[in-house]
């Protein structure tokens, strides 16, 4: 996968989930700052993929909220998404151009665990 190469994650060990279950990122993070342009590049790359990989849409939205002030914990979370992609390269949606498609989606939002709002 070309995006894994560009982000330096082509040899990473795959994981089975894009984010650690039960872990919450918030704006009150005391970890050290990281390179903002590198973090933004990683987020843009992930945003490009969500059209065909809806399984990462939620977690990409979470890490994308912190582009103005990226910290080390948030960078590790973004890298975990790439590790997930490494192990699930055969997942995704394929959109044939000659077929009418109706896509139905369901979600289970858990707003009470959001400590920022």
C-alpha positions, 0 to 999 in steps of 0.5 A: 500500500503506497500510503504506508510507504510514504508515512514510513509504516510499510514494515510495521507489525499489524494490529487487529483494531484501529484504536485501543478499545476503551481509550479516550483522547482528549484536549488535556494531554500532557505528552510532548509535542510532535512535528505538526507537518508530519502529523497533518500529512498522516491525517490527510493520507488517512482522510483520503482512504475513508471513502473506501475504508469506512471502518477507520472513519470514526478513529480518523475523525478523532485523531484529526481533531488534534491537528493544531496541537499534535502530541506524542500520544495522538501520533501513536494513535494515528500510527496504530491506524496505519498498523491496522491498515497493514493487516487489513489491506484486503478490506474495503469497498469497491464501487462499480461504475455501471451499477446503481448502489444504495448504501445503508449505514448504522452507527452507535454513538457514545457521546457520554464518554467524550470528555471535551464536550 
